Amino acid sequence: TAKKIKGVFSIIHGDMNLQNILYTRRKDEKGEEVFNFWLIDFANTQKGPIVYDFVNLENEIRLQCISITLWNLIMKRNWEKLRETLDFFINCEMDILRYGFAHLTENDWRMRWYGHKEIEKFYLMINHIREKAGIRGIEKNEYLLSLYYKALLSIKYPAEIDKKKHIDAPLPRILTFLTAGICCGALLKAEV
């Protein structure tokens, strides 16, 4: 049975990716680090489904940050550990899927990432993106369907991945394919 997704529409950035987020950091009067963020490149700003910006940003983190970190792990451990690394990625993706849009603290995740601080940081970023999406009224199935579609587009149009030029390997495509499969499985499970 098909379910209708209501969708939440508003003014969206339209090209939410890591290159369009600038930041500075400084120390405040207490000596604590403070970050300021700015969005740039508003050429694609339009009215649209707000899930689009959230999913684009999550996909960028996966393509640029997680794939590079995992690639470095593979290179340190040699190619025979590729299967182990992909299993690790799938477990991470399944963990983030189980939490949905719930707010997580670093303590909630401490044991999950097996001591990989960078991976932990990136999945906490994804969790924050999903949490903000949920606060803005995006339903979990709408988000997963949009992420599934974005992942498939990233596989179909390699320029989406190749233009990043951060990693010259098939790993970003593999991770994107696995993400699409995980989203599809969760959506099919929700239908039953």
C-alpha atoms as one frame of an Amber mdcrd trajectory, in Angstrom:
protein
   0.000   0.000   0.000   1.429   3.355  -0.989   1.698   5.970   1.725   1.524
   9.654   0.982   4.366  11.774   2.267   3.173  15.207   3.296   6.492  17.026
   2.953   7.430  20.326   4.568   8.106  23.167   2.131   9.952  26.401   2.789
  12.783  28.468   1.360  15.768  26.147   0.972  19.436  26.766   0.221  19.297
  24.376  -2.720  23.017  23.518  -2.773  23.795  22.536   0.800  27.247  20.991
   0.757  30.402  21.287   2.822  32.027  23.764   0.428  29.154  26.196   1.028
  29.622  26.329   4.794  32.355  28.615   6.046  33.444  28.867   9.647  35.832
  30.696  11.897  36.900  29.797  15.378  38.193  31.889  18.203  38.620  31.807
  21.952  36.008  33.597  24.046  36.715  35.522  27.244  36.688  32.242  29.224
  39.243  30.709  26.880  36.714  28.319  25.345  36.661  27.710  21.615  33.740
  29.377  19.807  32.721  28.636  16.217  30.851  30.953  13.855  29.263  29.491
  10.714  28.128  31.133   7.492  26.332  29.763   4.468  27.431  30.988   1.046
  26.359  30.454  -2.594  22.648  31.153  -2.660  22.279  30.770  -6.450  19.944
  27.759  -6.043  17.829  29.195  -3.234  14.162  28.490  -3.895  10.970  27.233
  -2.342  11.195  23.484  -1.952  11.052  20.515   0.383  13.303  21.251   3.350
  14.360  17.617   3.521  16.457  18.325   0.409  19.021  20.466   2.263  19.264
  18.054   5.213  19.783  15.003   2.993  22.323  16.802   0.784  24.398  17.749
   3.808  24.264  14.228   5.269  25.257  12.737   1.910  28.202  15.150   1.689
  29.464  14.084   5.118  29.282  10.460   4.038  30.964  11.059   0.652  33.703
  13.399   1.786  34.387  12.745   5.448  33.406   9.182   6.290  34.702   7.676
   3.030  38.092   9.379   3.434  38.413   8.260   7.051  37.485   4.683   6.198
  39.818   4.741   3.181  42.673   5.757   5.472  41.781   2.898   7.827  41.851
   0.459   4.901  45.213   1.776   3.697  46.700   1.378   7.175  45.339  -2.150
   7.502  45.820  -3.268   3.870  43.177  -4.351   1.386  42.456  -7.663   3.116
  40.580  -5.642   5.746  38.153  -4.123   3.224  35.341  -6.515   4.157  35.875
  -5.797   7.865  35.800  -2.045   7.181  32.598  -2.300   5.137  30.985  -4.370
   7.905  32.026  -1.645  10.353  30.393   0.994   8.103  27.168  -1.032   7.840
  27.042  -1.394  11.637  27.530   2.361  12.033  24.752   3.064   9.513  22.396
   0.611  11.222  23.121   2.215  14.601  22.313   5.713  13.317  19.157   4.351
  11.680  17.952   2.824  14.970  18.209   6.176  16.732  16.074   7.953  14.135
  15.713  11.621  15.047  16.495  11.243  18.754  19.023  13.622  20.297  22.214
  11.814  21.232  25.099  12.961  23.334  28.682  11.833  22.930  28.192   9.545
  25.936  25.369   7.720  24.115  27.816   6.910  21.342  31.054   6.379  23.209
  31.005   2.576  22.997  29.558   2.356  19.497  32.492   3.421  17.365  35.150
   1.145  18.804  37.553   3.980  19.549  37.355   5.666  16.129  37.019   9.291
  17.232  36.714  10.699  13.704  33.952   8.276  12.740  32.182   9.080  16.015
  32.373  12.805  15.225  30.918  12.363  11.726  28.018  10.205  12.906  27.241
  12.684  15.670  27.064  15.330  12.921  24.636  13.136  10.972  22.614  12.592
  14.143  22.385  16.367  14.677  21.270  16.865  11.072  18.549  14.224  11.490
  17.508  15.668  14.840  17.075  19.126  13.301  15.123  17.594  10.409  12.763
  15.907  12.873  12.264  19.141  14.820  11.199  20.815  11.572   8.468  18.262
  10.978  10.164  15.895   8.549   8.959  12.339   9.065  11.476   9.496   9.288
  10.165   7.714   6.168  10.250  10.954   4.167  13.849  11.484   5.240  14.892
   7.901   4.406  13.170   8.010   1.023  14.925  11.281   0.196  18.292   9.929
   1.373  17.733   6.776  -0.688  17.004   8.894  -3.776  20.044  11.134  -3.175
  22.300   8.102  -2.717  21.056   6.578  -5.973  21.675   9.875  -7.776  25.211
   9.943  -6.400  25.829   6.485  -7.837  24.179   7.244 -11.181  26.010  10.515
 -11.699  29.647   9.844 -10.734  30.514  13.527 -11.128  28.660  14.017  -7.853
  31.363  11.918  -6.197  34.332  12.479  -8.511  34.164  16.283  -8.360  35.177
  16.085  -4.704  38.676  14.901  -5.716  39.408  13.901  -2.148  39.636  10.211
  -2.791  40.532   8.360  -5.965  38.883   5.039  -5.178  35.552   3.252  -5.550
  34.887   3.521  -1.816  32.536   6.557  -1.928  30.351   4.760  -4.496  30.375
   1.578  -2.426  29.360   3.458   0.741  26.654   5.340  -1.146  25.317   2.065
  -2.567  25.256   0.525   0.926  23.462   3.598   2.303  20.797   3.323  -0.417
  20.339  -0.359   0.430  20.014   0.320   4.152  17.441   3.076   3.515  15.501
   0.817   1.141  15.495  -2.017   3.676  14.239   0.284   6.436  11.494   1.658
   4.179  10.366  -1.840   3.149  10.380  -2.950   6.775   8.230   0.059   7.719
   5.682  -0.920   5.048   5.173  -4.409   6.511
